[in-house]
Amino acid sequence: MDALKSFIDLFADPRLFFALTVSALALAVWKREAFASNSWGWGLMVFLTIFFGFGLTDENFVLIIAKPDNVPIVALIFLLLFFTWYSMREGVLNDRRIAAGKPPVEKDEEDRVWTWPDLVYTELIAMVVCMVVLIVWSIVLEAPIEQPANNANTPNPSKAPWYFLGLQEMLVYFDPWLAGVVLPGLIVVGLMAIPYIDKNPKGNGYYTFNERKAEITIFLFGFVVLWSSLIVLGTFLRGPNWNFFGPFEYWDIHKLEALTNVQLSEYIWVRGLGMALPDHWFIREIFGIGLTLLYVAVLPVALAKKGLAKYYEKLGPARYYVTVLLFLMMLSLPVKMLMRWVFNLKYIVSIPEFFLNI
Amino acid sequence: MATKTIEPKAPALVRAWEWITETQVWTSIFRHTAPINDRNRVLVMLSNVFLHMHPVRLRKSGVRLRYTWCMGGISFFLFLVLTFTGLLLMFYYRPTLEYAYSDIVGLREHVPLGIMREMHRWGAHAMVITVWLHMFRVFMTGSYKPPREFNWNVGVIMLVLTLLLSFTGYLLPWDQLAVWAITVGSNMARATPLAGYEGPGAAFMTLGGVPLVHQADDARFALLGGTLVGEGALLRFYVLHCVALPLVIGFLMAVHFWRVRKDGGISGPL
C-alpha cells in the first residue's frame, strides 16, 4: 500500500499532471469510438470510486479531500468526467446514425408531448431529489468556520475560492495583470464570441462529434483541461508556498524547491552575447517584445496564408482574426508552461519599470 | 316487485376532495378542472402564472434527461433555494466587523434547526457546478447556434454573475478562510492595466503631474472601499451579494427564459 502511495506521489508533478490530462483528452477524442462504450464509462466511474476509496484510508489524503469546501470539487471531478464521457458517447452514437444515413436521434424525438404531465412531473422529481441531496449534505457536513479574520496572520497557503483556483494556478506562469485580469476577461469575451465566430451550420440542436470536430476539441481543451483540471490541481495538489504535493504527501511547510527562473533578456544578452544588460528597457527587452509581436501580430497573418488558409477562406478576415487571436491567447498558457518547464524561462518581456511582465 | 339498485358510495376522502374542488373559493383560484384532458392541459399552462413560462407542448427530446441533463432547471431551482435561505440568514447576520463573525457562529450555536448556512453554502457551490455543466451541455448540443446566439451571451453573463455572487458571499463569515480568499482574489484588481496601481501603464495616468491611479485610488480600492479587506469591503460585498447582484441576475433570468421560448423553445435539430 505504502509502496503504491509513494509510487503515485513520485509521479506527482505539475508537468506530469498537465501532460497526463492533455493526453487523456487527446486519447478520448482520438479513440472516441472505443471511449464511448458503456464499459469505458462504467470503468471510469469505478476507477475514480476505487481511487477515492483507497485515498480515504490515508490520513494526508483525507486532510485535504475532506475539507468541507473541497467536497464539491470531488463531486465536480465525478460529474465532469461522467458528462464528458456521456456527451462524447451521445455524439458518437449520433455520428454512427448519420453515417448510416439516418437522422440524429433527436430528430426522431421531434414529436410534441404535453408539458403537463411530461415536463412538470420531471421538474417536480428533479426538485425533490435536489432538495433531499442538499438537506442531507447540509446535515452531514458542517459549513467551515475558521478563526476570526486577522489581517496580521497570513495562512500558508492562502487560496482564493475554489472556482478561481485555475486562475491562481496561472499566477505561477503569468503576472497578475495577465492571469488575474486580461486572460479571465478574454475567457468571458471568448465564450461570448463563440456563436458569432462559429459559422458551421451543422450540429445545431443535437449531439455530434464528427460534424464539429475542431469546435468540440478546442472547447474540451479549454473547459476540461485548462479550466477544470487546473482547479483540481490548485485545490488538491498545491500546498504551502504554492509548492506541488502528491495526493498522499504531507503538506510540509519547509519543503524546498529550487527556483532558478531566468528572464529571456538575460538568456540573450548575458548568456548568449556575453554582454551586460543594456540600460534602457526598450533595448534590453527588444527580443522579447519582438517575440511577443511575432506571436500576436505576425503569426495570425502567416497562418492565414499557410496552415489555416482553409479557415481564412471559410470565416472571412474579421471572424478569422478574432478566432485566431482568441485561440492564441488560450494557447499562451500552455506555451508559457512549456517555456518554463523546458528553459526555466521566467518572463519573455520584463519591464518592471511599468509593471509590464509577460 | 321492482328492485332498487344502490349506487356504491365513493370513499369519504374522494367525496371530501370533490366537495372542496366545487367550492367557490377553489374555483376562484383554479379556473378549470384537473389537467386530465387535452383542453385542460392547455388551460393549466395558460392560466397559471408559475407554469406559463412553459410552452403548452414541447419536443420529446426537450423533456429527456439524456438531452438536457436538467442542469439549467436545477440551477434556477438552486437560485430559488439560495434566495430563500439567504433571506433567513439576513435575519441573523449583521455586516459589521463587530458582529459578522459572532453572528455566523451564533447561527450554529443558537438557532434551532440551524442548517440554513450549510444549505446556503453547499447550494452555492452546487449552483456554480450546475451552471458550468449547463453551459457544457448547451455547447455540446450546439444549442448556441442561430437563432440562439444572444441567449448564449445572456447565459455567459449570468455565469460570471454566479461566480461573483459566490465570491461576494465568501467574505461574509469574516473568518480567516473568508478574508484571505478575498484578499488573494481582490489583489488581482491592483494589477488591472491602467486602472490598478500595480498595473501596466498606471504610471502614465497622471493629470498635470498628479497621479490619478495610486494605492488609495484604483480598481482594487473601488472594489474594497479601502486599501485592504476591511469594514468597507464587508459592507460593499454584503450589499452586492444581497441586493445588487441578485437583482441583476434575476432580471437576466427573465430575459434568458423569455428568449428560450422566443428562440424556438428547448433546442432540437432544425
Boltz contact constraints between the chains, C-beta under 6 A:
constraints:
  - contact:
      token1: [A, 72]
      token2: [B, 125]
      max_distance: 6.0
  - contact:
      token1: [A, 76]
      token2: [B, 129]
      max_distance: 6.0
  - contact:
      token1: [A, 83]
      token2: [B, 133]
      max_distance: 6.0
  - contact:
      token1: [A, 87]
      token2: [B, 140]
      max_distance: 6.0
  - contact:
      token1: [A, 104]
      token2: [B, 269]
      max_distance: 6.0
  - contact:
      token1: [A, 106]
      token2: [B, 61]
      max_distance: 6.0
  - contact:
      token1: [A, 106]
      token2: [B, 268]
      max_distance: 6.0
  - contact:
      token1: [A, 106]
      token2: [B, 269]
      max_distance: 6.0
  - contact:
      token1: [A, 107]
      token2: [B, 269]
      max_distance: 6.0
  - contact:
      token1: [A, 109]
      token2: [B, 60]
      max_distance: 6.0
  - contact:
      token1: [A, 109]
      token2: [B, 61]
      max_distance: 6.0
  - contact:
      token1: [A, 110]
      token2: [B, 59]
      max_distance: 6.0
  - contact:
      token1: [A, 111]
      token2: [B, 60]
      max_distance: 6.0
  - contact:
      token1: [A, 112]
      token2: [B, 57]
      max_distance: 6.0
  - contact:
      token1: [A, 113]
      token2: [B, 60]
      max_distance: 6.0
  - contact:
      token1: [A, 114]
      token2: [B, 41]
      max_distance: 6.0
  - contact:
      token1: [A, 114]
      token2: [B, 57]
      max_distance: 6.0
  - contact:
      token1: [A, 115]
      token2: [B, 45]
      max_distance: 6.0
  - contact:
      token1: [A, 115]
      token2: [B, 54]
      max_distance: 6.0
  - contact:
      token1: [A, 115]
      token2: [B, 56]
      max_distance: 6.0
  - contact:
      token1: [A, 115]
      token2: [B, 58]
      max_distance: 6.0
  - contact:
      token1: [A, 116]
      token2: [B, 35]
      max_distance: 6.0
  - contact:
      token1: [A, 116]
      token2: [B, 41]
      max_distance: 6.0
  - contact:
      token1: [A, 116]
      token2: [B, 44]
      max_distance: 6.0
  - contact:
      token1: [A, 118]
      token2: [B, 63]
      max_distance: 6.0
  - contact:
      token1: [A, 119]
      token2: [B, 63]
      max_distance: 6.0
  - contact:
      token1: [A, 122]
      token2: [B, 63]
      max_distance: 6.0
  - contact:
      token1: [A, 126]
      token2: [B, 70]
      max_distance: 6.0
  - contact:
      token1: [A, 127]
      token2: [B, 77]
      max_distance: 6.0
  - contact:
      token1: [A, 130]
      token2: [B, 74]
      max_distance: 6.0
  - contact:
      token1: [A, 130]
      token2: [B, 77]
      max_distance: 6.0
  - contact:
      token1: [A, 134]
      token2: [B, 119]
      max_distance: 6.0
  - contact:
      token1: [A, 134]
      token2: [B, 123]
      max_distance: 6.0
  - contact:
      token1: [A, 137]
      token2: [B, 122]
      max_distance: 6.0
  - contact:
      token1: [A, 138]
      token2: [B, 115]
      max_distance: 6.0
  - contact:
      token1: [A, 138]
      token2: [B, 118]
      max_distance: 6.0
  - contact:
      token1: [A, 138]
      token2: [B, 119]
      max_distance: 6.0
  - contact:
      token1: [A, 138]
      token2: [B, 122]
      max_distance: 6.0
  - contact:
      token1: [A, 139]
      token2: [B, 115]
      max_distance: 6.0
  - contact:
      token1: [A, 143]
      token2: [B, 117]
      max_distance: 6.0
  - contact:
      token1: [A, 143]
      token2: [B, 118]
      max_distance: 6.0
  - contact:
      token1: [A, 143]
      token2: [B, 121]
      max_distance: 6.0
  - contact:
      token1: [A, 145]
      token2: [B, 173]
      max_distance: 6.0
  - contact:
      token1: [A, 145]
      token2: [B, 175]
      max_distance: 6.0
  - contact:
      token1: [A, 146]
      token2: [B, 175]
      max_distance: 6.0
  - contact:
      token1: [A, 146]
      token2: [B, 176]
      max_distance: 6.0
  - contact:
      token1: [A, 146]
      token2: [B, 177]
      max_distance: 6.0
  - contact:
      token1: [A, 147]
      token2: [B, 176]
      max_distance: 6.0
  - contact:
      token1: [A, 148]
      token2: [B, 101]
      max_distance: 6.0
  - contact:
      token1: [A, 149]
      token2: [B, 174]
      max_distance: 6.0
  - contact:
      token1: [A, 149]
      token2: [B, 179]
      max_distance: 6.0
  - contact:
      token1: [A, 155]
      token2: [B, 176]
      max_distance: 6.0
  - contact:
      token1: [A, 155]
      token2: [B, 180]
      max_distance: 6.0
  - contact:
      token1: [A, 158]
      token2: [B, 180]
      max_distance: 6.0
  - contact:
      token1: [A, 158]
      token2: [B, 184]
      max_distance: 6.0
  - contact:
      token1: [A, 160]
      token2: [B, 181]
      max_distance: 6.0
  - contact:
      token1: [A, 160]
      token2: [B, 184]
      max_distance: 6.0
  - contact:
      token1: [A, 160]
      token2: [B, 185]
      max_distance: 6.0
  - contact:
      token1: [A, 161]
      token2: [B, 167]
      max_distance: 6.0
  - contact:
      token1: [A, 161]
      token2: [B, 170]
      max_distance: 6.0
  - contact:
      token1: [A, 161]
      token2: [B, 181]
      max_distance: 6.0
  - contact:
      token1: [A, 163]
      token2: [B, 128]
      max_distance: 6.0
  - contact:
      token1: [A, 163]
      token2: [B, 163]
      max_distance: 6.0
  - contact:
      token1: [A, 164]
      token2: [B, 185]
      max_distance: 6.0
  - contact:
      token1: [A, 176]
      token2: [B, 188]
      max_distance: 6.0
  - contact:
      token1: [A, 176]
      token2: [B, 191]
      max_distance: 6.0
  - contact:
      token1: [A, 177]
      token2: [B, 191]
      max_distance: 6.0
  - contact:
      token1: [A, 177]
      token2: [B, 193]
      max_distance: 6.0
  - contact:
      token1: [A, 177]
      token2: [B, 199]
      max_distance: 6.0
  - contact:
      token1: [A, 177]
      token2: [B, 200]
      max_distance: 6.0
  - contact:
      token1: [A, 180]
      token2: [B, 188]
      max_distance: 6.0
  - contact:
      token1: [A, 180]
      token2: [B, 191]
      max_distance: 6.0
  - contact:
      token1: [A, 181]
      token2: [B, 188]
      max_distance: 6.0
  - contact:
      token1: [A, 181]
      token2: [B, 191]
      max_distance: 6.0
  - contact:
      token1: [A, 181]
      token2: [B, 192]
      max_distance: 6.0
  - contact:
      token1: [A, 188]
      token2: [B, 160]
      max_distance: 6.0
  - contact:
      token1: [A, 191]
      token2: [B, 156]
      max_distance: 6.0
  - contact:
      token1: [A, 192]
      token2: [B, 153]
      max_distance: 6.0
  - contact:
      token1: [A, 192]
      token2: [B, 156]
      max_distance: 6.0
  - contact:
      token1: [A, 195]
      token2: [B, 144]
      max_distance: 6.0
  - contact:
      token1: [A, 195]
      token2: [B, 149]
      max_distance: 6.0
  - contact:
      token1: [A, 195]
      token2: [B, 152]
      max_distance: 6.0
  - contact:
      token1: [A, 203]
      token2: [B, 142]
      max_distance: 6.0
  - contact:
      token1: [A, 204]
      token2: [B, 142]
      max_distance: 6.0
  - contact:
      token1: [A, 204]
      token2: [B, 145]
      max_distance: 6.0
  - contact:
      token1: [A, 204]
      token2: [B, 270]
      max_distance: 6.0
  - contact:
      token1: [A, 205]
      token2: [B, 267]
      max_distance: 6.0
  - contact:
      token1: [A, 205]
      token2: [B, 268]
      max_distance: 6.0
  - contact:
      token1: [A, 205]
      token2: [B, 269]
      max_distance: 6.0
  - contact:
      token1: [A, 206]
      token2: [B, 269]
      max_distance: 6.0
  - contact:
      token1: [A, 207]
      token2: [B, 141]
      max_distance: 6.0
  - contact:
      token1: [A, 219]
      token2: [B, 139]
      max_distance: 6.0
  - contact:
      token1: [A, 354]
      token2: [B, 200]
      max_distance: 6.0
  - contact:
      token1: [A, 355]
      token2: [B, 198]
      max_distance: 6.0
  - contact:
      token1: [A, 355]
      token2: [B, 200]
      max_distance: 6.0
  - contact:
      token1: [A, 356]
      token2: [B, 200]
      max_distance: 6.0
